[in-house]
Amino acid sequence: MFDFNDAQQQMSPQGELIPDGVFSRLKLTIRPGGTNGAVPMDAKLLKSSDKSDALMLNCELTLMDGPHARRKFWQNFTVAGGKRDEKGESIGWNISKSSFRAMIDSAVGLDPKDESPAARDKRKLEGLRQLDGIVFAARIMVEPRNDGKPGGNNRIANIVLPGEPEYARVMAGQPVPPDPVNAQPRKPPAGAAAVAPAWSQQGSAPQHAVEGPGGVPATAPASSSPQWLNS
């Protein structure tokens, strides 16, 4: 006798979008793009844009829970170059830094307002390569096509942080009702005001900030595992 009751449910058809507003834990996997980063650990890690001088982290994001478990989508995070603000800083890199900080806070359960020395230490990486394998809570959106035609792409709508009502359930793998991005805006949890990344404050830029690929050896050295992989 073959008992198929314990088999996983059939996955959604290939190419079908993950519905707008789905919550899940996401596992980030970096797909090396062959271009050097700013530190030896990130050798051959980045992807070069074919339209500008932007360098990006090409990421595969896998849903860990729920009816869409094992589904994947892909998203680039700019880490250097591209459009710049009035200070001459990469706009895309500043956006990506905020996302990476939120991923770390979500992965290790850090209060986003915690600026203690211990919390700040957990937000420091030897290189962007250490983001590979991080698991965090997120809400997923459908980004419409630019030409107005049906379809689109899945992207991270927002990273769910400690203190938000869905956080504990998402990180425990429990079902959470979808919250479509196109619905009325969610009310932020009490005391969950946005906090600027610690490294964006004057005098606290991290050594791994990327401004170009020069001077990096062709082979990345081994690194210690970040804290979320040791738990």
HUFEN-V997283 format. One record per residue. N is the residue number from 1. SS is DSSP state (H for helix, E for strand, - for the rest). OMEGA is omega in degrees with one decimal (NA if undefined). Layout:
# HUFEN-V997283
n & ss & omega
N & SS & OMEGA
N & SS & OMEGA
This chain:
# HUFEN-V997283
n & ss & omega
1 & - & 174.1
2 & - & 179.6
3 & - & -176.2
4 & - & -178.5
5 & - & -177.8
6 & - & 177.2
7 & - & 176.9
8 & - & 178.9
9 & - & -179.5
10 & - & 178.4
11 & - & 177.9
12 & - & -179.9
13 & - & 179.4
14 & - & 178.5
15 & - & 179.1
16 & - & -177.1
17 & - & 170.0
18 & - & -175.0
19 & - & -179.2
20 & - & 173.9
21 & - & -179.5
22 & - & 173.8
23 & E & 175.7
24 & E & 163.6
25 & E & 177.1
26 & E & 171.7
27 & E & -178.6
28 & E & 175.3
29 & E & -179.2
30 & E & 175.5
31 & - & -175.2
32 & - & -176.2
33 & - & 173.5
34 & - & -179.8
35 & E & -177.1
36 & - & 171.3
37 & - & -173.8
38 & - & 179.6
39 & - & -177.1
40 & H & -178.8
41 & H & -174.7
42 & H & 176.7
43 & - & 177.2
44 & - & -173.0
45 & - & -167.8
46 & E & 177.6
47 & E & 178.3
48 & E & 176.1
49 & - & 176.2
50 & - & -178.0
51 & - & -178.3
52 & - & 177.8
53 & - & -176.7
54 & - & 171.3
55 & E & -171.5
56 & E & 169.5
57 & E & -177.2
58 & E & -169.2
59 & E & 170.4
60 & E & -176.7
61 & E & -175.5
62 & E & 176.4
63 & E & -174.6
64 & - & -169.9
65 & - & 170.1
66 & - & -176.1
67 & - & 179.5
68 & - & 179.5
69 & - & -179.5
70 & - & 173.7
71 & - & -176.5
72 & E & 165.2
73 & E & -170.4
74 & E & -177.3
75 & E & 175.8
76 & E & 175.1
77 & E & 179.8
78 & E & 179.6
79 & E & 175.7
80 & E & 173.8
81 & - & -177.0
82 & - & -179.2
83 & - & -177.8
84 & E & 178.9
85 & - & -177.0
86 & - & 177.5
87 & - & -178.4
88 & - & -179.2
89 & - & 178.8
90 & E & 179.3
91 & H & -179.2
92 & H & 179.6
93 & H & 178.4
94 & H & 176.5
95 & H & -179.0
96 & H & 178.3
97 & H & 178.7
98 & H & 178.8
99 & H & -178.6
100 & H & 176.1
101 & H & -179.6
102 & H & 177.9
103 & H & -179.3
104 & H & 179.3
105 & H & -179.6
106 & H & -175.5
107 & H & -174.9
108 & H & 176.2
109 & - & -179.9
110 & - & 170.0
111 & - & -177.8
112 & - & 177.9
113 & - & -176.8
114 & - & 178.2
115 & - & 177.8
116 & - & 179.0
117 & H & -179.5
118 & H & 179.3
119 & H & -179.5
120 & H & 178.4
121 & H & -179.8
122 & H & -179.8
123 & - & 179.0
124 & - & 179.7
125 & - & 174.6
126 & - & 179.0
127 & - & 179.3
128 & H & 179.0
129 & H & -178.9
130 & H & 172.9
131 & H & -178.9
132 & - & 179.4
133 & - & -179.4
134 & - & 178.7
135 & E & -175.7
136 & E & 180.0
137 & E & -177.8
138 & E & 169.4
139 & E & -173.4
140 & E & -180.0
141 & E & 169.8
142 & E & 177.8
143 & E & -176.6
144 & E & 175.3
145 & - & -179.8
146 & - & -176.2
147 & - & 177.5
148 & - & 179.3
149 & - & 179.1
150 & - & 178.2
151 & - & -178.5
152 & E & -179.7
153 & E & 172.9
154 & E & 176.5
155 & E & 171.9
156 & E & 174.7
157 & E & 175.3
158 & E & 175.7
159 & E & -175.7
160 & - & -171.8
161 & - & 172.8
162 & - & -176.3
163 & - & 175.1
164 & - & -171.7
165 & - & -177.2
166 & - & -167.4
167 & H & -173.8
168 & H & -178.9
169 & H & 179.3
170 & H & -178.2
171 & H & 176.6
172 & - & -179.8
173 & - & -179.1
174 & - & -179.4
175 & - & 176.8
176 & - & -179.9
177 & - & 178.4
178 & - & 176.9
179 & - & -174.1
180 & - & -179.3
181 & - & -178.1
182 & - & 176.2
183 & - & 178.4
184 & - & -177.5
185 & - & 177.1
186 & - & 173.7
187 & - & 179.7
188 & - & 177.2
189 & - & -178.9
190 & - & 177.0
191 & - & -176.6
192 & - & 178.5
193 & - & -178.5
194 & - & -179.9
195 & - & 178.7
196 & - & 179.2
197 & - & -177.7
198 & H & -175.9
199 & H & 178.2
200 & H & 179.2
201 & - & -175.4
202 & - & 176.0
203 & - & -177.8
204 & - & 178.8
205 & - & -178.0
206 & - & -179.6
207 & - & -177.6
208 & - & 179.2
209 & - & -171.0
210 & - & 173.5
211 & - & 178.3
212 & - & -172.3
213 & - & -171.7
214 & - & 170.4
215 & - & -179.3
216 & - & 179.5
217 & - & -174.3
218 & - & -177.6
219 & - & -178.7
220 & - & 177.9
221 & - & 176.3
222 & - & -178.4
223 & - & 173.9
224 & - & -178.4
225 & - & 175.8
226 & - & -170.3
227 & H & -177.4
228 & H & 177.5
229 & H & -179.3
230 & - & -175.6
231 & - & NA
